[in-house]
Amino acid sequence: MFTVSCKPLSFLTLLAMLLTVSAPVLADGERWKREGWKTDFAKKSISFKEILSGGPPKDGIPSIDNPVFKPIADITDIADQEPVVSLSIAGVARAYPIRVLIWHEIVNDKIGEVPVTVTYCPLCNSAIAFDRRLDGQVLDFGTTGKLRNSDLVMYDRTTESWWQQFTGEAIVGDMLGKSLKMLPARLESYAQFKAREPKGDVLVPNDPNMRRYGQNPYVGYDRAARPFLYNGEMPKGINPMARVVAVRTKKATFAIALALLRQQETLTQSGITLSWQAGQTSALDARDIAKGRNVGTVAASVTGSNGTAEPVPYDVTFAFVFHAFHPEHKIRIK
């Protein structure tokens, strides 16, 4: 979120740059209006003091609005262990590699008859897909260049309302209080996607030379002592940068430490079964995403009425993120 440079930089280098060049400042609706926003800033559910600049301006991190896909057989540059966000709708399966998403953060797509937005916030390691149909409209999303609780703040191009990526809720503007439906996407290794969906398609860059795809511009971030551009309360009993599996459905909201799930491999809570298997690298560790440490893949499912496992939406994020947005829920660590 805090760089659009093609050259990968270490996290500490990025920190130094921001402290000297674009240190976070408080902003208000009037200042943002002068930036050209058409947003109705009188409508808000949060304090503007919670909004910080991530560095880039509006659309400075460009969303992908006309995505290009290739069949698995034509892909030669993605390592088996690399992470991808995958979606399967009405028999159509697609993978959105983090090597691409880390540079764009939002992909506006349509799978069959379902318009979707696939998102990834690097500072939260939060990969969430949404149905972008709402109240009879199909919304397109872009990046505001703003952060709240270190999380990407998106905007829709119809009303320029601001949306929280982690929750899918509109927090400022005409869409205030509206929520997008989360879709049961997976964050898995490319090898696991290929094994499940051998006829699937894979997102490729519109312009392969636009960014250093496959490299991580946030080197070492998930080994940092504390999150970046976050001033909120830290969770107790767990490292704020530890990964947790967050589940939020109509019936249950909870988070389980990835370390616990990794140890037990399978856990069930509130009727939702979580499983872990090895084979996926961290996108936020090494300079080369394919060489990151192994953090493994999580799957989440419920038993359907016909007795088969049905996927449910989940997210593998950092502990501080879940705590920031759901402080009333304690993260399960044992």
NUMARFI-268117 format. One record per residue (C-alpha): x, y, z; residue in one letter; residue number from 0. Coordinates in nm, 4 decimals, decimal comma, always signed. Each point is the difference from the previous one (the first is absolute). Example, Ala and Ser with C-alpha at 12.3 -4.5 7.8 and 13.67 -1.06 7.14 Angstrom:
<atoms>
x:y:z:pado:logu
+1,2300:-0,4500:+0,7800:a:0;
+0,1370:+0,3440:-0,0660:s:1;
</atoms>
This chain:
<atoms>
x:y:z:pado:logu
+0,0000:+0,0000:+0,0000:m:0;
+0,2865:+0,2359:+0,0682:f:1;
+0,1934:-0,0281:-0,3264:t:2;
-0,0703:-0,0075:-0,3691:v:3;
+0,3657:-0,0309:-0,0976:s:4;
+0,1002:-0,2826:-0,2289:c:5;
+0,3130:-0,0593:+0,2069:k:6;
-0,0545:-0,2225:+0,3076:p:7;
+0,1197:+0,1611:+0,3189:l:8;
+0,0561:-0,1386:+0,3456:s:9;
-0,2630:+0,0799:+0,2580:f:10;
+0,2467:+0,2050:+0,2030:l:11;
+0,0921:+0,2043:-0,3082:t:12;
-0,3656:+0,0691:-0,0676:l:13;
-0,0505:+0,1012:+0,3610:l:14;
+0,2865:+0,2489:-0,0197:a:15;
-0,1338:+0,1432:-0,3253:m:16;
-0,3427:+0,0590:+0,1404:l:17;
+0,1247:+0,1523:+0,3217:l:18;
+0,2003:+0,2545:-0,1976:t:19;
-0,2198:+0,0522:-0,3043:v:20;
-0,3635:-0,0811:+0,0703:s:21;
-0,0483:-0,0453:+0,3709:a:22;
-0,3685:-0,0615:+0,0847:p:23;
-0,2031:+0,3077:+0,0790:v:24;
-0,3550:+0,0508:+0,1142:l:25;
-0,2389:+0,0946:-0,2744:a:26;
-0,3611:+0,1151:-0,0257:d:27;
-0,2801:+0,0103:-0,2529:g:28;
+0,0817:+0,3500:-0,1193:e:29;
+0,3586:-0,0922:-0,0757:r:30;
-0,1113:-0,3081:-0,1920:w:31;
-0,2532:+0,2041:-0,1977:k:32;
+0,2880:+0,2175:-0,1123:r:33;
+0,1630:-0,3162:-0,1286:e:34;
-0,2944:-0,0338:-0,2385:g:35;
-0,2147:-0,2534:+0,1838:w:36;
-0,3765:+0,0097:-0,0707:k:37;
-0,0698:-0,1967:+0,3168:t:38;
-0,2681:+0,1256:+0,2410:d:39;
+0,2247:+0,0340:+0,3045:f:40;
-0,2934:+0,1063:+0,2193:a:41;
-0,1016:-0,3673:+0,0048:k:42;
+0,2419:-0,2037:+0,2061:k:43;
+0,0074:-0,2740:+0,2619:s:44;
+0,3599:+0,0511:+0,1110:i:45;
+0,2183:+0,2826:+0,1259:s:46;
+0,2053:+0,1624:-0,2732:f:47;
+0,2931:-0,0142:+0,2424:k:48;
+0,0109:-0,3744:-0,0716:e:49;
+0,0779:+0,0604:-0,3674:i:50;
+0,3671:+0,0293:-0,0962:l:51;
+0,1677:+0,0486:-0,3345:s:52;
+0,1732:-0,3116:-0,1279:g:53;
+0,2195:+0,2091:-0,2316:g:54;
-0,1482:-0,0435:-0,3496:p:55;
-0,2880:+0,2246:-0,1155:p:56;
-0,3408:-0,1148:-0,1190:k:57;
+0,0550:-0,2890:-0,2450:d:58;
+0,3762:+0,0382:+0,0504:g:59;
-0,0091:-0,3754:+0,0489:i:60;
-0,1984:-0,0861:-0,3151:p:61;
-0,2755:-0,2569:+0,0190:s:62;
-0,0283:-0,2542:-0,2802:i:63;
-0,3285:+0,0722:-0,1780:d:64;
+0,0420:-0,2069:-0,3168:n:65;
+0,1637:-0,3159:+0,1301:p:66;
+0,1784:-0,2387:-0,2348:v:67;
+0,0136:-0,3740:+0,0668:f:68;
+0,1876:-0,2942:-0,1437:k:69;
-0,0577:-0,3733:+0,0467:p:70;
+0,2264:-0,1834:+0,2406:i:71;
+0,1771:-0,1703:-0,2911:a:72;
+0,1241:+0,3378:-0,1259:d:73;
+0,1421:+0,1198:+0,3341:i:74;
+0,3767:-0,0386:+0,0342:t:75;
+0,1123:+0,2632:+0,2511:d:76;
-0,1888:-0,0873:+0,3207:i:77;
+0,1633:-0,2392:+0,2464:a:78;
-0,2142:-0,2756:+0,1494:d:79;
+0,0424:+0,1334:+0,3529:q:80;
-0,1074:+0,3571:-0,0799:e:81;
-0,3266:+0,1266:+0,1550:p:82;
-0,3068:+0,0642:-0,2111:v:83;
-0,3532:+0,1103:+0,0824:v:84;
-0,2386:-0,2403:-0,1688:s:85;
-0,3712:+0,0180:-0,0740:l:86;
-0,2325:-0,2587:-0,1486:s:87;
-0,3478:+0,1077:-0,1087:i:88;
-0,2449:-0,2057:-0,2070:a:89;
+0,2752:-0,2287:-0,1217:g:90;
+0,2395:+0,2790:-0,0968:v:91;
+0,3243:+0,0064:+0,2017:a:92;
+0,2517:+0,2827:+0,0030:r:93;
+0,3223:+0,0678:+0,1875:a:94;
+0,1243:+0,3504:+0,0791:y:95;
+0,3704:-0,0267:+0,0876:p:96;
+0,1200:+0,2129:+0,2893:i:97;
+0,3058:+0,0806:-0,2175:r:98;
-0,2459:+0,2175:-0,1976:v:99;
-0,2420:+0,1058:+0,2730:l:100;
+0,2764:+0,1330:+0,2242:i:101;
+0,0581:+0,2753:-0,2601:w:102;
-0,3651:+0,0775:-0,0814:h:103;
-0,2021:-0,1005:+0,3106:e:104;
-0,3354:-0,0090:-0,1851:i:105;
-0,1250:-0,1974:-0,3008:v:106;
-0,3468:+0,0769:-0,1368:n:107;
-0,1121:-0,3130:-0,1815:d:108;
-0,3053:-0,2017:-0,1049:k:109;
-0,0174:-0,3770:+0,0408:i:110;
-0,2917:-0,1371:-0,1965:g:111;
-0,2876:+0,2271:+0,0903:e:112;
+0,1519:+0,1163:+0,3308:v:113;
+0,1923:+0,3310:+0,0113:p:114;
+0,2740:-0,0363:+0,2598:v:115;
+0,2710:+0,2101:+0,1591:t:116;
+0,3086:-0,1874:+0,1161:v:117;
+0,2066:+0,1985:+0,2495:t:118;
+0,3299:-0,0297:+0,1820:y:119;
+0,1344:+0,2379:+0,2642:c:120;
+0,3728:-0,0672:+0,0507:p:121;
+0,0232:+0,1840:+0,3332:l:122;
-0,2675:-0,2338:+0,1400:c:123;
+0,0718:-0,3056:-0,2166:n:124;
-0,3748:+0,0071:-0,0524:s:125;
-0,1277:-0,1737:-0,3164:a:126;
-0,3772:+0,0357:-0,0360:i:127;
-0,2354:-0,0360:-0,2973:a:128;
-0,3359:+0,1767:-0,0224:f:129;
-0,3117:-0,0137:-0,2128:d:130;
-0,0094:+0,3549:-0,1370:r:131;
-0,3736:+0,0050:-0,0662:r:132;
-0,1875:+0,2209:+0,2438:l:133;
-0,3510:+0,1488:-0,0078:d:134;
-0,0411:-0,0673:-0,3706:g:135;
+0,3369:+0,1495:-0,0923:q:136;
+0,3327:-0,1511:-0,0984:v:137;
+0,2797:+0,1909:+0,1703:l:138;
+0,3585:+0,0422:-0,1171:d:139;
+0,2626:+0,0568:+0,2658:f:140;
+0,3282:+0,1884:+0,0157:g:141;
+0,2578:+0,0903:+0,2636:t:142;
-0,0347:+0,3237:+0,1995:t:143;
+0,3634:+0,0124:+0,1096:g:144;
-0,1308:+0,0086:+0,3583:k:145;
+0,0283:-0,2450:+0,2866:l:146;
-0,2039:-0,0683:+0,3097:r:147;
+0,1466:-0,2339:+0,2605:n:148;
+0,2741:-0,0599:-0,2585:s:149;
-0,2655:-0,1456:-0,2311:d:150;
-0,0770:+0,0992:-0,3579:l:151;
-0,2849:+0,2486:-0,0421:v:152;
-0,1663:-0,0569:-0,3375:m:153;
-0,2476:+0,2216:-0,1819:y:154;
-0,2775:-0,0744:-0,2467:d:155;
+0,0031:+0,1960:-0,3229:r:156;
-0,3786:+0,0533:-0,0004:t:157;
-0,0349:+0,2092:+0,3179:t:158;
+0,3663:+0,0282:+0,1086:e:159;
-0,1005:-0,1360:+0,3382:s:160;
+0,2891:-0,1429:+0,2018:w:161;
-0,0018:-0,3684:+0,0951:w:162;
+0,2009:-0,1968:+0,2550:q:163;
+0,1682:-0,2908:-0,1746:q:164;
+0,0157:-0,2259:+0,3057:f:165;
-0,3710:+0,0279:+0,0780:t:166;
-0,1515:+0,0827:-0,3395:g:167;
-0,1969:+0,2829:+0,1622:e:168;
-0,0447:+0,3556:-0,1274:a:169;
+0,1345:+0,2349:+0,2656:i:170;
-0,0299:+0,3396:-0,1740:v:171;
-0,2372:+0,1366:-0,2654:g:172;
-0,3363:-0,0738:-0,1554:d:173;
+0,0390:-0,3756:+0,0433:m:174;
+0,0583:+0,0402:+0,3748:l:175;
-0,0888:-0,3154:+0,1910:g:176;
-0,0392:-0,2187:-0,3082:k:177;
+0,1953:-0,3254:-0,0060:s:178;
+0,1343:-0,2138:-0,2805:l:179;
-0,0520:-0,3754:+0,0054:k:180;
+0,3202:-0,1919:+0,0635:m:181;
+0,0643:-0,2948:-0,2311:l:182;
+0,1675:-0,3275:+0,1024:p:183;
+0,3389:+0,0610:-0,1587:a:184;
+0,3059:-0,2021:+0,0932:r:185;
+0,3520:+0,1216:+0,0662:l:186;
+0,1989:-0,3028:-0,1116:e:187;
+0,3137:-0,1064:-0,1798:s:188;
+0,0033:-0,0029:-0,3771:y:189;
+0,0645:-0,3761:+0,0094:a:190;
-0,3097:-0,0550:+0,2120:q:191;
-0,2110:+0,2071:-0,2388:f:192;
+0,1285:-0,1982:-0,2993:k:193;
-0,0768:-0,3299:+0,1731:a:194;
-0,3568:+0,1055:+0,0841:r:195;
-0,0769:+0,1891:-0,3204:e:196;
+0,2145:-0,1377:-0,2859:p:197;
-0,2158:+0,1842:-0,2554:k:198;
+0,0150:+0,3290:+0,1898:g:199;
+0,1241:+0,3332:-0,1300:d:200;
+0,2685:+0,2223:+0,1523:v:201;
+0,0166:+0,3802:+0,0123:l:202;
+0,2997:+0,1429:-0,1846:v:203;
+0,1192:+0,3633:-0,0113:p:204;
-0,1512:+0,2180:-0,2705:n:205;
+0,3508:+0,1389:-0,0478:d:206;
+0,2730:-0,2348:+0,1306:p:207;
+0,2454:+0,2915:+0,0140:n:208;
-0,2207:+0,2291:+0,2108:m:209;
+0,1297:-0,1384:+0,3314:r:210;
+0,2571:-0,2500:+0,1262:r:211;
-0,2567:-0,2770:+0,0199:y:212;
+0,1123:-0,2881:+0,2169:g:213;
+0,2007:+0,2253:+0,2306:q:214;
-0,1135:+0,1245:+0,3388:n:215;
+0,0243:+0,3781:+0,0570:p:216;
-0,0625:-0,0542:+0,3749:y:217;
+0,3063:-0,2140:+0,0759:v:218;
-0,0027:-0,1313:+0,3563:g:219;
-0,3265:+0,1690:+0,0937:y:220;
-0,1595:-0,3052:+0,1617:d:221;
+0,3085:-0,0350:+0,2214:r:222;
-0,0196:+0,3617:+0,1217:a:223;
-0,0365:+0,0702:+0,3711:a:224;
-0,3239:+0,1933:-0,0516:r:225;
-0,2399:+0,0918:-0,2808:p:226;
+0,0576:+0,3025:-0,2194:f:227;
-0,2198:+0,3123:+0,0165:l:228;
-0,2043:-0,1460:+0,2848:y:229;
-0,0661:+0,1912:+0,3201:n:230;
-0,2683:-0,2196:+0,1525:g:231;
-0,0040:-0,2396:+0,2919:e:232;
+0,1992:-0,3197:-0,0347:m:233;
-0,1508:-0,3433:+0,0690:p:234;
+0,0971:-0,1682:+0,3253:k:235;
+0,1715:-0,3364:+0,0239:g:236;
+0,1106:-0,0152:-0,3630:i:237;
+0,2547:+0,1769:-0,2201:n:238;
-0,1870:+0,2710:-0,1933:p:239;
+0,1675:-0,1206:-0,3217:m:240;
-0,0883:-0,3657:+0,0558:a:241;
-0,2322:-0,1432:-0,2612:r:242;
-0,3526:-0,0924:+0,1036:v:243;
-0,2858:-0,1620:-0,1870:v:244;
-0,2994:+0,2341:+0,0118:a:245;
-0,3499:-0,1309:-0,0672:v:246;
-0,3012:+0,2301:-0,0187:r:247;
-0,3384:-0,1444:-0,0907:t:248;
-0,3571:+0,0868:+0,0974:k:249;
+0,0226:-0,2575:+0,2781:k:250;
+0,3544:+0,0431:+0,1283:a:251;
+0,2966:+0,2354:+0,0205:t:252;
+0,3272:-0,1375:+0,1321:f:253;
+0,3749:-0,0195:-0,0576:a:254;
+0,2407:-0,2844:+0,0692:i:255;
+0,3774:+0,0336:+0,0100:a:256;
+0,1532:-0,1577:-0,3088:l:257;
+0,2682:-0,1528:+0,2209:a:258;
-0,2687:-0,1936:+0,1899:l:259;
-0,1689:-0,1203:-0,3179:l:260;
+0,3365:-0,0931:-0,1477:r:261;
+0,0750:-0,2072:+0,3087:q:262;
-0,3324:-0,1843:-0,0028:q:263;
-0,0585:+0,0069:-0,3795:e:264;
-0,3790:-0,0112:+0,0445:t:265;
-0,2261:+0,1959:+0,2375:l:266;
-0,3740:+0,0504:+0,0179:t:267;
-0,1660:+0,3038:+0,1561:q:268;
-0,3607:+0,1179:-0,0265:s:269;
-0,0674:-0,2780:-0,2503:g:270;
+0,2772:+0,1188:-0,2330:i:271;
+0,2909:-0,2330:-0,0688:t:272;
+0,3430:+0,1509:-0,0648:l:273;
+0,2877:-0,2007:-0,1403:s:274;
+0,3667:+0,0736:-0,0695:w:275;
+0,2536:-0,1538:-0,2360:q:276;
+0,3526:+0,0962:-0,0911:a:277;
+0,1200:+0,1324:-0,3315:g:278;
-0,0737:+0,3740:-0,0295:q:279;
+0,2568:+0,2764:+0,0419:t:280;
-0,0464:+0,3324:+0,1744:s:281;
-0,0323:+0,2836:-0,2517:a:282;
+0,1386:+0,2506:+0,2515:l:283;
+0,3239:-0,1693:+0,1032:d:284;
+0,2752:-0,0313:-0,2625:a:285;
+0,0690:+0,2335:-0,2912:r:286;
-0,0948:-0,2823:-0,2379:d:287;
-0,3518:-0,1102:+0,0956:i:288;
+0,0733:-0,3565:-0,1077:a:289;
+0,2832:-0,0160:+0,2574:k:290;
-0,2020:+0,1111:+0,3031:g:291;
-0,0316:-0,2245:+0,3013:r:292;
-0,2662:-0,2680:+0,0053:n:293;
-0,3172:+0,1177:+0,1767:v:294;
-0,2337:-0,2602:-0,1476:g:295;
-0,3547:+0,0095:-0,1316:t:296;
-0,3284:+0,0205:+0,1898:v:297;
-0,3415:-0,1261:-0,1123:a:298;
-0,3329:+0,0729:+0,1733:a:299;
-0,3230:-0,1892:-0,0499:s:300;
-0,3334:-0,1016:+0,1467:v:301;
-0,1921:-0,3210:-0,0540:t:302;
-0,2819:+0,0673:-0,2417:g:303;
-0,3495:-0,1477:-0,0005:s:304;
+0,1135:-0,2745:-0,2382:n:305;
+0,2889:-0,0927:+0,2272:g:306;
+0,2749:+0,1498:-0,2144:t:307;
+0,2480:+0,2659:+0,1096:a:308;
-0,0949:+0,3481:-0,1184:e:309;
+0,2606:+0,2803:+0,0066:p:310;
-0,0561:+0,3071:+0,2139:v:311;
+0,1750:+0,3379:-0,0180:p:312;
+0,3093:+0,0365:+0,2170:y:313;
+0,3132:+0,2105:+0,0122:d:314;
+0,3558:-0,0624:+0,1178:v:315;
+0,1004:+0,3344:+0,1423:t:316;
+0,2101:+0,1432:+0,2824:f:317;
-0,1143:-0,0084:+0,3612:a:318;
+0,0005:+0,3789:+0,0339:f:319;
-0,2413:+0,0292:-0,2935:v:320;
-0,2635:-0,2321:+0,1419:f:321;
+0,0326:+0,1673:+0,3397:h:322;
-0,0319:+0,3488:-0,1505:a:323;
-0,3282:-0,0786:-0,1739:f:324;
-0,1417:-0,2573:+0,2431:h:325;
+0,1366:+0,0926:+0,3451:p:326;
-0,2951:-0,1676:+0,1689:e:327;
+0,1183:-0,3427:-0,1207:h:328;
+0,3030:-0,1605:+0,1608:k:329;
+0,2418:-0,1768:-0,2308:i:330;
+0,0240:-0,3708:+0,0794:r:331;
+0,3609:-0,0966:+0,0625:i:332;
-0,0433:-0,3385:+0,1725:k:333;
</atoms>
